Amino acid sequence: GQQVMQIPQYQHVQEGEDFTTYCNSSTTLSNIQWYKQRPGGHPVFLIQLVKSGEVKKQKRLTFQFGEAKKNSSLHITATQTTDVGTYFCAGRTSGTYKYIFGTGTRLKVLA
Amino acid sequence: DGGITQSPKYLFRKEGQNVTLSCEQNLNHDAMYWYRQDPGQGLRLIYYSQIVNDFQKGDIAEGYSVSREKKESFPLTVTSAQKNPTAFYLCASSIAQYERWELFFGEGSRLTVL
């Protein structure tokens, strides 16, 4: 079945350093989404990417969707303590309502 | 205030008992989902529903059952057949059309089997 893997599983950075998490799907995706889950909380939607090679920015966050629509990345520039949490990607294949979540990357920012 | 309400927030259950988790949304969303999250792990799909009176199994449906009799409601029953039910359960909904596919999550229900 469809699988979505994320690396790294954990990342500790000093405040001000950059951070990147990578997401890889075993199948071609129709779209991919990114979510953030704060400790003890529930996932909150960040962004959706639909087009091959698409790049979107939200302030310090940059999201990319691969040309083959099987991989994606999230890059945070100059991390802040408010960026702490687990970042998940979630992919959907065409013709289905089913979203498969990646394994997540837990980010810890050291002040 | 529009949103998704899950209840109860915490639930303790003895082995061999069935338990039903409630999920209600007033967002007028067509699609609803149940995910399970284990400590330090990702979200795994249990069941999802595209419309009323229709639902499909996700990747880990064994030991669970759902119903979708109303658009607003998608309760999940954890049966005694579920081997390891202790987990954090998340319900979500989505418009699922017009390129609006983002999932809105409830605050979750934490089930502990004693």
Interface residues (C-beta under 8 A of the other chain):
Chain A: G1 Q6 N31 Q33 Y35 G41 H42 P43 V44 F45 Q48 V50 F88 A90 R92 Y97 K98 Y99 I100 F101 G102 T103 G104 R106
Chain B: A31 Y33 Y35 G40 Q41 G42 L43 R44 L45 Y48 Q50 Q56 G58 D59 L90 S94 A96 E99 W101 E102 L103 F104 F105 G106 E107 G108
